[in-house]
Amino acid sequence: MMNTLEAETCYRALSARDRRFDGLFFVGVSTTGIYCRPVCTARTPRQERCAFYRTAAEAEGAGFRACLLCRPELAPGSAPVDSVPRLVAAAVSRIEGGFLNESSIDELASELGVTSRHLRRAMETELGVSPVELAQSRRLALAKQLLQDTSLPLAEIAFASGFQSVRRFNALFQSRFGRPPSELRRRGSEGEGARSLVLRLDYRPPLDWEQILRFLRGRAIPGVEHVGDSDYRRTVRLGGRTGWLVVRHDPKRPALLAEVSLSLAGVLMQVASRLRALFDLDAQPEVIAECLGRDELLGKWVRVHPGLRVLGAFDPFEMTVRAILGQQVSVRAATTLSGRLVARLGEPVDSPHAECSRLFPLPETLAAATEGDIATLGMPGARARSLLAVARAVAEGSVRLDRHADVDKTMAGLEALPGIGAWTAHYVAMRALRWPDAFPASDLGIRKALGGVTAKAAAERAEAWRPWRSYAAIHLWTSLSEGAGG
């Protein structure tokens, strides 16, 4: 539980229903036994009746039940830069992505390079919960969301939420919420025979949805992605399952709505985690704007686009290949090349959306191709060698391209490969690794937006923007696309 000073700050945020704090803490109310988000619209309790917790799991561990009005399971998560140590942040990210649904704590600890005992101690010290308690909380949160928002049968909800048995799901749900899952059953929009379900993904406003669509539209990979007037669509391959999804903005609340094919029901936790990373839904816009807004040049663009996000990657390998294809060519040319690659090596997938009919090739598939195969798509031999080198490194495991990887190690591994320099490594770190402090200082667009300075001068100027240099880069690129001269 937070100390007195923090409790006073949290109570002020609760009283104001301040969305900047949504998901950063939860409040348990002693008189009701309920815990809420700070944006809950219920009557504000007196401060002496409130206890504040860093996580929903910690509030549940203290005996509180989730509010049915504000629905804590929908709260946005922590921002990429937080006060939590890297080990704990990495563990939380993996657990929220469903790692412990099929693997053990020992395997999680081994992947993080520590003992399971050390991992438990670190998480309990920082968050007040063990890895198992956090995993159970996340499974129950997803189950509660599916119960209230879809018409999936209870058994399917149990397995889709990561439970290995329906009996265990029912028992834990009853214990945690004081009622059986069937009592929360609320008919969703999916009728019998539906091919999809809808996930709601909340964020802290503002969010510039139109700018997000513009950014993605120019970079969408033909056959895999499509950006319409108001939605984003793509094919998906996760954990041996394939399918499709469509993301739209919720007109009623600060949230995105993701329509997901039922074929992906078994990996919904991973789908939600990847979509949150893709659309940067856990960002804290006010904190970022406070830092960047102090700069004379950036301040203008922060005010014009207060909801600008650093878009991540649903598939980090896919995004990395797209970045390499974009070296020294236009965005349009890179998009054309990526479409040819998918047409040649991508597998077809069942989808009701004609524009999204193929899966992006796996690293192993691309690694098995020859330099000649890749070069015939219309690129120099050096570029083909770079693609093959990355594919082989990822397939072999010598380079990890995901937001859980060690940033410095991954960037060094990338730069050691032929044809990959600092620009590509920083761009991959920015989007695939979700590092908020990446900054491709040598980028011509960034240098132009800063008045035609050298890469060294750009890097020096960006020191004042730490730890949010990735957001500064996005604002500088956006300023160019909207006619700013530097």
WOHU-V918537 format. One record per run of one state. SS is the DSSP state (A for helix, B for strand, O for the rest). FROM is the first residue (numbers start at 1). TO is the last residue. If there is no record, write none. Layout:
[[SS;FROM;TO] [SS;FROM;TO]]
This chain:
[[O;1;3] [A;4;16] [O;17;18] [A;19;21] [B;22;22] [O;23;24] [B;25;29] [O;30;33] [B;34;37] [O;38;46] [A;47;49] [B;50;53] [O;54;55] [A;56;61] [O;62;64] [B;65;66] [O;67;71] [A;72;74] [O;75;85] [A;86;96] [O;97;98] [A;99;102] [O;103;104] [A;105;112] [O;113;115] [A;116;127] [O;128;130] [A;131;149] [O;150;153] [A;154;160] [O;161;165] [A;166;177] [O;178;180] [A;181;184] [O;185;195] [B;196;202] [O;203;208] [A;209;219] [O;220;222] [B;223;223] [O;224;224] [B;225;227] [O;228;230] [B;231;238] [O;239;240] [B;241;249] [O;250;254] [B;255;261] [A;262;278] [O;279;284] [A;285;292] [O;293;295] [A;296;304] [O;305;315] [A;316;325] [O;326;330] [A;331;345] [O;346;347] [B;348;348] [O;349;355] [B;356;356] [O;357;357] [B;358;358] [O;359;362] [A;363;367] [O;368;370] [A;371;375] [O;376;380] [A;381;396] [O;397;406] [A;407;415] [O;416;421] [A;422;431] [O;432;443] [A;444;449] [O;450;454] [A;455;465] [O;466;468] [A;469;481] [O;482;486]]
